[in-house]
Amino acid sequence: MSGMTKPPSEHEYHFVWPFPGQCHVTRNLLQHFLRCLESRSEVKMYQSRQKYAMSKPGPQVGDFFLIVPATCAPGPAWEVAKLTLEGHILNWEACQEPEDCTDMTQGQGISLAPISLEDLPSLQQVHDEAFADNVLMKLMYGPPDPPAFIGDIQKIFQTDSTARITKAIDDATGEIVGWSWWSFHTDAATHMAAAKAAEERVKRVPKNSISPALWRDMRIAINAMRKQWITEKPAAGKDVSAMTYIRFTPWNRDAHSSLVLQILVTRPSYQRKGVGKALVMAGVEEANRLGLSAWLEATPAGHALYQKCGFRDVGQPVEMDLSQYGGEGIVKTICMLRNPEL
């Protein structure tokens, strides 16, 4: 991300490249990038239909790129928006708005929005589709129970002031294709209340659970990791190392403050298309804005995604031998922490 210079003139358009159409920086990520920018309506995203001759290698056929008016000069919003681009370098070039290209800005991609009560059945469907083949979830929760799940989410939505539930919508269809639930523990009081609720939850085994023992053992293990790395870890200096995982808390924040990703789900047909990352980065953006760390528990399948979002492993993975609970195999859960970028 280094080396980006100020746009040359307040009257010129600025070409930001490269975003190869065939690489993992997808249109969905670019849509999220646009959402992070100020004056988004003035920013255009295109997909080229020809190669452009420029002083540096220009976009190839199918590449994505942005045209940014000088009124959108780099500012604080860029520090958030750049996080979505997975290390790709941004280069400014003065240019004119291209003719032989397709405008990708309007009516396409994925949008994020807070949920409403009317969304709850769709959230349940996406959740059940995402975990349809998850053996751990089947043993812990048993067969899907849509009314119970919808009731639980409704209670969280209506009574939990720390909950932020966000839906990802396919702009082309209006369909909910993913969602996330972040808990905002912004002070010691909310954090300790959440820790107490987590301890009580160990006893509230789902009524359809196939293995209540697995439910209890898993919850106890996760609670212990959260206690070790969020509750008891002292505040430290600003030199946060990915090797030492020192807990950094700004001087004006409580040592126990954090954001916790409780749920992240994406419809199977939309996985690996940037939906999950957009939902994660929305939480990361808030964590950075508040100067708070962020915490989550990852499956091996989602581990790489969270690493790309700046999370690092802490402690040893929580491993459960399912043969002791009526299943087969060993499942691993990786606890991850992300310190704020201030």
VOBA-1610 file (N, C-alpha, C; in pm, whole numbers, padded with zeros to 5 digits, always signed):
BEGIN
Met+00081-00120+00000Met+00000+00000+00000Met+00086+00127+00000Ser+00215+00112+00020Ser+00301+00227+00025Ser+00325+00281-00115Gly+00367+00406-00124Gly+00404+00463-00252Gly+00290+00532-00324Met+00173+00536-00267Met+00062+00602-00333Met+00078+00751-00318Thr+00076+00824-00429Thr+00098+00968-00426Thr-00033+01043-00438Lys-00026+01170-00407Lys-00144+01254-00416Lys-00185+01272-00562Pro-00313+01272-00593Pro-00356+01294-00730Pro-00300+01425-00785Pro-00265+01429-00915Pro-00194+01543-00969Pro-00275+01671-00981Ser-00405+01663-00995Ser-00484+01784-01014Ser-00624+01764-00960Glu-00682+01872-00909Glu-00816+01859-00854Glu-00922+01849-00963His-00882+01863-01090His-00979+01858-01199His-00970+01731-01282Glu-00872+01646-01253Glu-00852+01527-01334Glu-00918+01405-01269Tyr-00947+01308-01355Tyr-00981+01176-01305Tyr-00852+01102-01274His-00865+00999-01190His-00746+00925-01150His-00770+00777-01164Phe-00677+00714-01226Phe-00690+00572-01259Phe-00623+00490-01150Val-00695+00398-01091Val-00643+00316-00982Val-00638+00171-01031Trp-00520+00109-01027Trp-00505-00023-01086Trp-00404-00103-01007Pro-00381-00232-01022Pro-00455-00325-01107Pro-00547-00412-01023Phe-00657-00449-01077Phe-00747-00545-01016Phe-00782-00649-01122Pro-00694-00745-01152Pro-00721-00841-01260Pro-00855-00911-01239Gly-00933-00919-01345Gly-01064-00981-01336Gly-01058-01127-01299Gln-00945-01192-01329Gln-00936-01335-01303Gln-00876-01367-01166Cys-00834-01266-01090Cys-00768-01295-00962Cys-00867-01291-00847His-00816-01310-00725His-00904-01322-00611His-00958-01189-00562Val-00912-01077-00617Val-00974-00948-00584Val-01097-00935-00673Thr-01209-00979-00625Thr-01329-00991-00707Thr-01410-00863-00708Arg-01513-00864-00793Arg-01603-00749-00801Arg-01667-00721-00666Asn-01695-00825-00588Asn-01757-00804-00457Asn-01666-00724-00366Leu-01536-00755-00368Leu-01443-00679-00286Leu-01436-00535-00331Leu-01438-00513-00461Leu-01433-00376-00510Leu-01560-00300-00473Gln-01674-00369-00473Gln-01796-00304-00428Gln-01782-00261-00282His-01723-00347-00199His-01703-00310-00059His-01604-00194-00050Phe-01502-00194-00135Phe-01406-00084-00140Phe-01479+00047-00168Leu-01570+00045-00263Leu-01646+00165-00295Leu-01731+00211-00178Arg-01789+00115-00106Arg-01873+00151+00008Arg-01792+00219+00117Cys-01663+00187+00124Cys-01578+00246+00227Cys-01534+00387+00191Leu-01547+00425+00064Leu-01501+00556+00021Leu-01606+00663+00043Glu-01556+00784+00068Glu-01646+00897+00073Glu-01686+00933-00071Ser-01801+00996-00087Ser-01850+01037-00218Ser-01855+00920-00314Arg-01907+00807-00268Arg-01908+00686-00349Arg-01978+00707-00482Ser-02082+00790-00484Ser-02158+00807-00608Ser-02073+00868-00718Glu-01962+00932-00683Glu-01876+00994-00783Glu-01766+00900-00831Val-01753+00786-00766Val-01650+00690-00804Val-01710+00587-00898Lys-01639+00557-01006Lys-01687+00461-01103Lys-01595+00339-01107Met-01656+00222-01117Met-01579+00099-01135Met-01611+00044-01273Tyr-01507+00005-01345Tyr-01524-00043-01481Tyr-01460-00179-01499Gln-01505-00249-01603Gln-01436-00368-01649Gln-01400-00343-01795Ser-01271-00349-01824Ser-01223-00308-01955Ser-01257-00411-02062Arg-01279-00361-02184Arg-01302-00447-02299Arg-01184-00442-02396Gln-01082-00365-02363Gln-00964-00359-02447Gln-00844-00322-02361Lys-00724-00339-02417Lys-00603-00300-02348Lys-00580-00151-02369Tyr-00539-00082-02263Tyr-00517+00061-02271Tyr-00368+00091-02272Ala-00326+00182-02359Ala-00185+00221-02365Ala-00161+00330-02262Met-00070+00303-02168Met-00041+00400-02063Met+00108+00398-02036Ser+00155+00490-01954Ser+00297+00494-01922Ser+00340+00373-01842Lys+00245+00310-01773Lys+00268+00185-01702Lys+00175+00080-01762Pro+00199-00048-01737Pro+00110-00149-01795Pro-00036-00122-01759Gly-00119-00111-01859Gly-00259-00080-01837Gly-00342-00204-01817Pro-00470-00188-01799Pro-00556-00304-01775Pro-00570-00390-01900Gln-00577-00518-01878Gln-00601-00611-01987Gln-00752-00631-02002Val-00791-00700-02105Val-00933-00728-02126Val-00987-00805-02005Gly-01096-00756-01949Gly-01158-00822-01834Gly-01111-00771-01700Asp-01007-00686-01697Asp-00959-00634-01570Asp-01059-00533-01512Phe-01065-00527-01379Phe-01144-00425-01311Phe-01054-00306-01279Phe-01110-00185-01284Phe-01036-00070-01236Phe-01133+00038-01195Leu-01082+00139-01130Leu-01165+00248-01078Leu-01127+00379-01142Ile-01225+00464-01163Ile-01200+00603-01201Ile-01249+00688-01084Val-01158+00764-01025Val-01187+00837-00902Val-01170+00986-00928Pro-01275+01067-00917Pro-01259+01211-00932Pro-01166+01266-00824Ala-01101+01376-00857Ala-01007+01434-00761Ala-01077+01483-00635Thr-01208+01501-00641Thr-01282+01540-00521Thr-01277+01431-00415Cys-01243+01307-00457Cys-01230+01195-00363Cys-01082+01173-00332Ala-01012+01279-00299Ala-00870+01265-00268Ala-00853+01174-00147Pro-00736+01108-00136Pro-00714+01018-00021Pro-00738+01089+00111Gly-00808+01024+00198Gly-00837+01075+00331Gly-00854+00960+00426Pro-00913+00982+00544Pro-00930+00873+00641Pro-01003+00753+00585Ala-01099+00776+00495Ala-01174+00662+00441Ala-01085+00565+00366Trp-00977+00618+00307Trp-00886+00529+00234Trp-00822+00428+00327Glu-00791+00467+00449Glu-00723+00376+00540Glu-00809+00254+00569Val-00941+00271+00568Val-01032+00158+00584Val-01048+00085+00452Ala-01070+00161+00344Ala-01098+00099+00215Ala-00982+00014+00166Lys-00860+00058+00191Lys-00744-00016+00142Lys-00734-00154+00204Leu-00795-00173+00321Leu-00787-00303+00387Leu-00855-00412+00306Thr-00944-00375+00217Thr-01017-00476+00140Thr-00939-00529+00021Leu-00826-00471-00008Leu-00761-00500-00135Leu-00647-00600-00126Glu-00631-00666-00012Glu-00541-00780+00003Glu-00398-00752-00043Gly-00347-00635-00015Gly-00208-00608-00045Gly-00180-00559-00185His-00281-00548-00270His-00257-00498-00405His-00221-00350-00400Ile-00125-00311-00481Ile-00075-00174-00480Ile-00172-00084-00555Leu-00196+00033-00499Leu-00278+00132-00567Leu-00186+00233-00633Asn-00205+00260-00760Asn-00124+00357-00832Asn-00215+00460-00897Trp-00177+00584-00881Trp-00256+00692-00942Trp-00201+00722-01081Glu-00288+00735-01177Glu-00253+00781-01311Glu-00361+00880-01355Ala-00319+00995-01407Ala-00417+01087-01462Ala-00474+01028-01590Cys-00603+01035-01609Cys-00663+00977-01729Cys-00800+01036-01751Gln-00857+01004-01865Gln-00993+01044-01896Gln-01086+00926-01872Glu-01214+00955-01855Glu-01310+00847-01835Glu-01313+00763-01962Pro-01290+00632-01952Pro-01275+00549-02072Pro-01406+00528-02145Glu-01394+00495-02274Glu-01512+00472-02356Glu-01541+00324-02375Asp-01439+00245-02403Asp-01461+00104-02437Asp-01451+00018-02312Cys-01551+00029-02227Cys-01551-00048-02102Cys-01693-00060-02051Thr-01710-00142-01954Thr-01842-00166-01894Thr-01845-00107-01755Asp-01942-00021-01727Asp-01957+00039-01595Asp-02011-00067-01499Met-01932-00101-01397Met-01970-00206-01302Met-02021-00147-01171Thr-02035-00015-01162Thr-02065+00048-01034Thr-02210+00031-00992Gln-02301+00041-01085Gln-02442+00044-01049Gln-02509-00090-01072Gly-02594-00132-00976Gly-02682-00245-00995Gly-02617-00381-00990Gln-02490-00392-00949Gln-02426-00521-00945Gln-02348-00534-00815Gly-02312-00655-00783Gly-02231-00679-00665Gly-02312-00712-00542Ile-02249-00690-00427Ile-02308-00723-00298Ile-02318-00598-00213Ser-02433-00578-00150Ser-02453-00467-00058Ser-02470-00519+00084Leu-02424-00442+00181Leu-02440-00476+00322Leu-02541-00382+00385Ala-02622-00435+00475Ala-02723-00353+00543Ala-02761-00420+00674Pro-02809-00341+00772Pro-02861-00401+00895Pro-02984-00485+00864Ile-03009-00586+00945Ile-03125-00672+00922Ile-03251-00607+00977Ser-03365-00662+00936Ser-03496-00628+00992Ser-03563-00757+01035Leu-03674-00746+01107Leu-03744-00866+01152Leu-03790-00952+01034Glu-03823-00888+00924Glu-03869-00963+00806Glu-03759-01052+00748Asp-03634-01024+00783Asp-03522-01101+00728Asp-03496-01232+00802Leu-03555-01249+00919Leu-03517-01362+01004Leu-03533-01499+00937Pro-03642-01526+00865Pro-03650-01657+00798Pro-03537-01679+00697Ser-03499-01574+00626Ser-03388-01586+00531Ser-03256-01612+00603Leu-03236-01547+00717Leu-03114-01572+00794Leu-03106-01717+00836Gln-03220-01771+00879Gln-03223-01912+00921Gln-03189-02004+00804Gln-03244-01974+00687Gln-03217-02058+00570Gln-03071-02054+00530Val-03013-01935+00529Val-02871-01922+00493Val-02784-01996+00595His-02816-01982+00722His-02741-02049+00828His-02746-02200+00810Asp-02865-02255+00788Asp-02878-02400+00776Asp-02809-02453+00650Glu-02814-02377+00541Glu-02744-02418+00420Glu-02593-02418+00442Ala-02543-02315+00510Ala-02399-02303+00530Ala-02343-02415+00618Phe-02423-02462+00714Phe-02375-02564+00808Phe-02434-02702+00781Ala-02490-02721+00662Ala-02557-02848+00632Ala-02466-02968+00645Asp-02338-02952+00616Asp-02244-03064+00621Asp-02148-03058+00739Asn-02177-02973+00837Asn-02088-02955+00951Asn-02124-03056+01061Val-02037-03155+01079Val-02064-03263+01175Val-02068-03210+01318Leu-01977-03120+01351Leu-01974-03063+01486Leu-02107-02997+01520Met-02158-02915+01429Met-02284-02846+01453Met-02399-02945+01466Lys-02399-03049+01385Lys-02506-03149+01392Lys-02508-03218+01528Leu-02390-03253+01580Leu-02384-03320+01709Leu-02423-03226+01823Met-02381-03101+01814Met-02409-03006+01921Met-02555-02961+01923Tyr-02609-02932+01803Tyr-02743-02873+01796Tyr-02852-02970+01753Gly-02813-03079+01689Gly-02913-03172+01639Gly-02975-03125+01509Pro-03087-03185+01468Pro-03153-03146+01343Pro-03195-03000+01347Pro-03200-02934+01229Pro-03243-02794+01226Pro-03382-02776+01287Asp-03397-02667+01359Asp-03525-02632+01421Asp-03554-02486+01386Pro-03607-02460+01265Pro-03625-02322+01219Pro-03699-02231+01317Pro-03814-02271+01374Pro-03881-02180+01467Pro-03795-02141+01586Ala-03722-02239+01642Ala-03638-02209+01758Ala-03524-02116+01719Phe-03462-02140+01603Phe-03351-02056+01558Phe-03400-01913+01535Ile-03511-01899+01465Ile-03565-01766+01438Ile-03599-01695+01569Gly-03654-01768+01665Gly-03685-01709+01794Gly-03561-01661+01867Asp-03453-01739+01859Asp-03328-01699+01925Asp-03271-01572+01862Ile-03268-01567+01728Ile-03213-01450+01660Ile-03301-01327+01685Gln-03432-01348+01689Gln-03522-01236+01717Gln-03496-01179+01856Lys-03474-01266+01953Lys-03445-01219+02089Lys-03316-01140+02092Ile-03213-01190+02024Ile-03086-01118+02019Ile-03106-00982+01953Phe-03176-00981+01840Phe-03198-00859+01764Phe-03272-00754+01845Gln-03370-00797+01923Gln-03456-00703+01994Gln-03408-00666+02133Thr-03325-00749+02196Thr-03290-00725+02336Thr-03141-00707+02363Asp-03055-00749+02271Asp-02910-00741+02296Asp-02855-00613+02235Ser-02825-00516+02319Ser-02778-00386+02270Ser-02637-00393+02214Thr-02564-00500+02242Thr-02428-00513+02189Thr-02425-00578+02051Ala-02538-00633+02006Ala-02541-00711+01882Ala-02554-00621+01759Arg-02473-00650+01658Arg-02485-00586+01527Arg-02496-00698+01424Ile-02614-00718+01369Ile-02638-00824+01272Ile-02652-00759+01135Thr-02568-00801+01043Thr-02560-00740+00910Thr-02587-00845+00803Lys-02667-00808+00705Lys-02696-00898+00593Lys-02618-00855+00469Ala-02582-00953+00387Ala-02522-00928+00257Ala-02626-00961+00151Ile-02652-00867+00062Ile-02759-00880-00037Ile-02699-00883-00176Asp-02743-00977-00258Asp-02708-00978-00399Asp-02786-00865-00466Asp-02715-00764-00517Asp-02784-00649-00575Asp-02870-00687-00695Ala-02833-00792-00765Ala-02907-00830-00885Ala-03041-00897-00853Thr-03046-00970-00743Thr-03167-01048-00710Thr-03239-01000-00585Gly-03171-00923-00501Gly-03229-00883-00373Gly-03224-00992-00268Glu-03161-01103-00300Glu-03155-01218-00211Glu-03049-01199-00103Ile-03080-01240+00020Ile-02981-01242+00126Ile-02891-01363+00105Val-02761-01338+00090Val-02668-01446+00056Val-02565-01471+00166Gly-02570-01392+00272Gly-02480-01412+00385Gly-02516-01317+00496Trp-02464-01342+00616Trp-02487-01249+00726Trp-02386-01272+00837Ser-02373-01171+00919Ser-02279-01179+01032Ser-02344-01122+01157Trp-02296-01169+01269Trp-02337-01117+01400Trp-02210-01084+01477Trp-02189-00954+01497Trp-02079-00906+01580Trp-02134-00858+01714Ser-02061-00887+01822Ser-02094-00833+01954Ser-01994-00723+01987Phe-02046-00606+02023Phe-01963-00491+02056Phe-01950-00480+02208His-01840-00531+02261His-01812-00521+02404His-01717-00403+02424Thr-01774-00285+02434Thr-01694-00162+02429Thr-01647-00113+02565Asp-01684-00182+02671Asp-01634-00145+02804Asp-01635-00268+02892Ala-01580-00254+03012Ala-01568-00368+03103Ala-01704-00426+03141Ala-01803-00338+03158Ala-01934-00385+03202Ala-01998-00477+03098Thr-01998-00436+02971Thr-02059-00520+02868Thr-01979-00648+02848His-01846-00637+02859His-01764-00757+02842His-01791-00858+02953Met-01795-00812+03077Met-01815-00904+03188Met-01956-00964+03185Ala-02054-00885+03141Ala-02190-00938+03127Ala-02194-01048+03021Ala-02120-01028+02912Ala-02115-01130+02807Ala-02045-01255+02856Ala-01938-01238+02934Ala-01866-01353+02987Ala-01955-01434+03081Lys-02033-01365+03163Lys-02125-01434+03253Lys-02232-01509+03175Ala-02285-01445+03071Ala-02388-01510+02988Ala-02332-01633+02919Ala-02205-01626+02876Ala-02142-01741+02811Ala-02128-01858+02907Glu-02097-01830+03033Glu-02088-01936+03132Glu-02224-02001+03156Glu-02328-01919+03162Glu-02463-01972+03184Glu-02511-02052+03063Arg-02464-02014+02946Arg-02507-02083+02824Arg-02459-02227+02820Val-02351-02257+02890Val-02301-02395+02894Val-02409-02490+02943Lys-02491-02442+03035Lys-02595-02527+03094Lys-02720-02538+03007Arg-02736-02446+02911Arg-02858-02444+02829Arg-02835-02524+02701Val-02837-02653+02715Val-02813-02742+02602Val-02932-02736+02506Pro-02908-02722+02375Pro-03018-02721+02279Pro-03105-02846+02293Lys-03235-02830+02281Lys-03327-02941+02308Lys-03309-03057+02210Asn-03259-03029+02089Asn-03240-03135+01989Asn-03097-03188+01985Ser-03013-03146+02080Ser-02872-03185+02077Ser-02856-03337+02076Ile-02769-03385+01987Ile-02738-03527+01982Ile-02636-03562+02089Ser-02547-03468+02120Ser-02445-03492+02222Ser-02436-03373+02316Pro-02517-03371+02423Pro-02507-03264+02521Pro-02367-03250+02580Ala-02295-03363+02593Ala-02159-03357+02648Ala-02067-03276+02557Leu-02081-03293+02426Leu-02000-03216+02331Leu-02034-03069+02340Trp-02162-03037+02350Trp-02204-02898+02367Trp-02134-02836+02487Arg-02139-02904+02601Arg-02081-02849+02723Arg-01929-02837+02711Asp-01863-02941+02663Asp-01717-02939+02655Asp-01667-02832+02558Met-01737-02817+02447Met-01697-02717+02348Met-01715-02577+02402Arg-01829-02551+02465Arg-01854-02418+02521Arg-01754-02384+02631Ile-01723-02481+02715Ile-01627-02458+02824Ile-01489-02426+02767Ala-01447-02498+02664Ala-01316-02475+02604Ala-01307-02337+02539Ile-01411-02298+02466Ile-01410-02166+02401Ile-01415-02055+02505Asn-01497-02072+02608Asn-01503-01971+02714Asn-01367-01954+02780Ala-01294-02063+02799Ala-01162-02055+02861Ala-01065-01976+02773Met-01072-01995+02641Met-00985-01921+02551Met-01020-01772+02551Arg-01147-01742+02550Arg-01187-01601+02554Arg-01143-01535+02684Lys-01156-01609+02793Lys-01113-01555+02921Lys-00964-01528+02922Gln-00886-01621+02866Gln-00740-01606+02866Gln-00695-01488+02781Trp-00755-01473+02662Trp-00703-01376+02566Trp-00778-01244+02562Ile-00897-01238+02621Ile-00970-01111+02623Ile-00982-01058+02765Thr-01028-01143+02857Thr-01055-01096+02993Thr-00928-01073+03072Glu-00834-01167+03068Glu-00719-01162+03157Glu-00595-01104+03094Lys-00590-01093+02961Lys-00469-01043+02897Lys-00453-00895+02927Pro-00341-00850+02983Pro-00325-00709+03019Pro-00300-00622+02897Ala-00333-00494+02910Ala-00299-00400+02805Ala-00149-00389+02794Ala-00101-00361+02674Ala+00043-00354+02652Ala+00073-00235+02564Gly+00198-00223+02522Gly+00240-00112+02439Gly+00191-00125+02297Lys+00223-00027+02214Lys+00170-00023+02079Lys+00239-00118+01984Asp+00357-00169+02019Asp+00430-00258+01930Asp+00369-00397+01935Val+00264-00415+01859Val+00195-00543+01856Val+00263-00632+01755Ser+00305-00749+01795Ser+00376-00842+01707Ser+00289-00962+01678Ala+00287-01003+01552Ala+00213-01123+01514Ala+00277-01247+01575Met+00401-01234+01622Met+00469-01349+01682Met+00440-01359+01831Thr+00419-01247+01897Thr+00399-01249+02041Thr+00252-01232+02079Tyr+00172-01176+01986Tyr+00029-01158+02011Tyr+00002-01077+02138Ile+00082-00973+02159Ile+00059-00889+02276Ile-00072-00813+02259Arg-00150-00811+02361Arg-00280-00743+02358Arg-00257-00593+02365Phe-00304-00518+02266Phe-00288-00374+02264Phe-00421-00306+02290Thr-00427-00223+02389Thr-00546-00145+02416Thr-00507+00002+02423Pro-00569+00091+02344Pro-00536+00232+02350Pro-00557+00287+02490Trp-00491+00397+02516Trp-00491+00453+02651Trp-00631+00489+02700Asn-00720+00521+02606Asn-00854+00564+02647Asn-00958+00453+02637Arg-00912+00326+02627Arg-01005+00215+02618Arg-00984+00118+02732Asp-01093+00057+02775Asp-01084-00044+02878Asp-01007-00164+02827Ala-00929-00226+02915Ala-00844-00338+02874Ala-00923-00457+02823His-01051-00467+02858His-01130-00584+02819His-01219-00556+02697Ser-01211-00436+02641Ser-01298-00401+02530Ser-01260-00479+02405Ser-01360-00521+02329Ser-01333-00595+02207Ser-01461-00610+02126Leu-01444-00644+01999Leu-01554-00689+01915Leu-01539-00839+01896Val-01649-00912+01904Val-01645-01057+01891Val-01736-01099+01775Leu-01679-01172+01680Leu-01759-01225+01570Leu-01824-01355+01616Gln-01954-01350+01635Gln-02028-01466+01686Gln-02068-01561+01573Ile-02113-01506+01463Ile-02159-01587+01350Ile-02118-01520+01220Leu-02069-01600+01126Leu-02048-01557+00988Leu-02090-01671+00898Val-02190-01649+00814Val-02237-01755+00724Val-02261-01697+00585Thr-02237-01781+00485Thr-02259-01745+00345Thr-02324-01863+00274Arg-02419-01835+00188Arg-02478-01943+00108Arg-02367-02016+00032Pro-02372-02149+00026Pro-02266-02224-00042Pro-02238-02175-00184Ser-02341-02136-00258Ser-02321-02092-00396Ser-02253-01956-00405Tyr-02243-01884-00294Tyr-02177-01753-00292Tyr-02045-01755-00217Gln-02003-01870-00171Gln-01876-01878-00099Gln-01759-01859-00195Arg-01651-01803-00142Arg-01530-01771-00219Arg-01557-01666-00327Lys-01652-01579-00300Lys-01682-01471-00394Lys-01674-01334-00326Gly-01614-01330-00207Gly-01595-01203-00139Gly-01704-01163-00043Val-01811-01241-00032Val-01922-01205+00057Val-01877-01212+00202Gly-01816-01323+00240Gly-01770-01338+00377Gly-01669-01232+00415Lys-01578-01204+00325Lys-01476-01104+00356Lys-01537-00965+00373Ala-01635-00931+00291Ala-01700-00802+00306Ala-01765-00789+00444Leu-01829-00896+00490Leu-01892-00894+00622Leu-01789-00885+00734Val-01678-00955+00718Val-01572-00948+00819Val-01512-00808+00822Met-01482-00753+00704Met-01416-00623+00699Met-01507-00511+00750Ala-01638-00529+00739Ala-01728-00430+00798Ala-01708-00423+00949Gly-01690-00540+01012Gly-01661-00541+01155Gly-01523-00488+01186Val-01426-00523+01103Val-01289-00473+01122Val-01286-00321+01113Glu-01361-00266+01019Glu-01369-00121+01005Glu-01418-00056+01134Glu-01521-00114+01195Glu-01573-00061+01320Glu-01472-00078+01433Ala-01403-00192+01437Ala-01302-00213+01540Ala-01191-00109+01529Asn-01147-00080+01407Asn-01044+00022+01388Asn-01095+00159+01429Arg-01220+00190+01392Arg-01277+00320+01427Arg-01284+00339+01578Leu-01318+00231+01649Leu-01331+00238+01795Leu-01199+00214+01867Gly-01096+00173+01793Gly-00968+00142+01856Gly-00972+00017+01939Leu-01048-00084+01895Leu-01066-00207+01972Leu-01010-00327+01898Ser-00973-00428+01974Ser-00933-00555+01913Ser-01059-00630+01869Ala-01039-00729+01783Ala-01150-00813+01736Ala-01113-00959+01756Trp-01211-01038+01791Trp-01190-01179+01827Trp-01287-01267+01749Leu-01240-01388+01715Leu-01328-01485+01652Leu-01273-01625+01673Glu-01357-01724+01648Glu-01316-01864+01645Glu-01339-01915+01503Ala-01233-01970+01442Ala-01237-02009+01302Ala-01233-02159+01284Thr-01303-02206+01181Thr-01283-02343+01135Thr-01163-02342+01040Pro-01101-02457+01015Pro-00991-02461+00918Pro-01032-02408+00782Ala-01158-02428+00742Ala-01204-02382+00611Ala-01205-02230+00601Gly-01232-02161+00712Gly-01236-02015+00710Gly-01109-01948+00756His-01010-02027+00795His-00888-01973+00856His-00816-01876+00764Ala-00798-01913+00637Ala-00724-01828+00543Ala-00794-01694+00522Leu-00926-01695+00516Leu-01001-01571+00501Leu-00970-01476+00615Tyr-00975-01525+00737Tyr-00953-01439+00852Tyr-00809-01389+00858Gln-00715-01471+00815Gln-00576-01425+00809Gln-00563-01308+00713Lys-00631-01315+00599Lys-00626-01206+00502Lys-00687-01078+00558Cys-00776-01093+00655Cys-00840-00977+00718Cys-00759-00926+00837Gly-00641-00982+00860Gly-00553-00932+00965Gly-00560-01004+01097Phe-00636-01113+01106Phe-00644-01188+01231Phe-00525-01283+01242Arg-00480-01309+01365Arg-00369-01399+01391Arg-00409-01503+01496Asp-00355-01623+01481Asp-00385-01731+01575Asp-00332-01696+01714Val-00407-01735+01816Val-00361-01720+01953Val-00381-01853+02026Gly-00284-01887+02110Gly-00295-02011+02186Gly-00297-02133+02097Gln-00334-02244+02153Gln-00343-02369+02079Gln-00487-02391+02030Pro-00504-02451+01912Pro-00639-02478+01863Pro-00717-02566+01961Val-00847-02544+01966Val-00935-02628+02046Val-00969-02750+01961Glu-00931-02868+02008Glu-00955-02991+01932Glu-01054-03080+02006Met-01149-03133+01930Met-01250-03222+01986Met-01247-03355+01910Asp-01228-03464+01983Asp-01231-03597+01924Asp-01377-03644+01921Leu-01437-03637+01805Leu-01581-03666+01794Leu-01614-03811+01821Ser-01515-03899+01817Ser-01542-04040+01848Ser-01586-04057+01993Gln-01555-03959+02078Gln-01597-03964+02217Gln-01740-03913+02236Tyr-01798-03862+02127Tyr-01932-03801+02138Tyr-02030-03860+02037Gly-01998-03975+01985Gly-02089-04040+01891Gly-02065-04007+01746Gly-01954-03941+01716Gly-01921-03908+01578Gly-01790-03969+01536Glu-01728-03912+01433Glu-01600-03960+01383Glu-01509-03843+01354Gly-01379-03865+01375Gly-01279-03765+01340Gly-01253-03665+01449Ile-01154-03580+01423Ile-01115-03473+01515Ile-01141-03340+01447Val-01213-03252+01513Val-01240-03119+01458Val-01157-03016+01535Lys-01112-02916+01461Lys-01024-02815+01517Lys-01090-02678+01505Thr-01084-02600+01613Thr-01132-02463+01613Thr-01015-02373+01650Ile-00989-02272+01568Ile-00873-02186+01585Ile-00918-02050+01638Cys-00867-02012+01753Cys-00901-01881+01810Cys-00808-01776+01750Met-00866-01662+01712Met-00790-01560+01641Met-00821-01422+01697Leu-00719-01337+01695Leu-00729-01202+01749Leu-00673-01104+01647Arg-00736-00989+01638Arg-00687-00883+01549Arg-00680-00754+01627Asn-00562-00694+01629Asn-00546-00568+01699Asn-00582-00452+01608Pro-00626-00340+01665Pro-00673-00229+01581Pro-00559-00160+01509Glu-00590-00107+01390Glu-00496-00025+01316Glu-00537+00120+01337Leu-00454+00192+01412Leu-00488+00330+01448Leu-00405+00428+01369
//
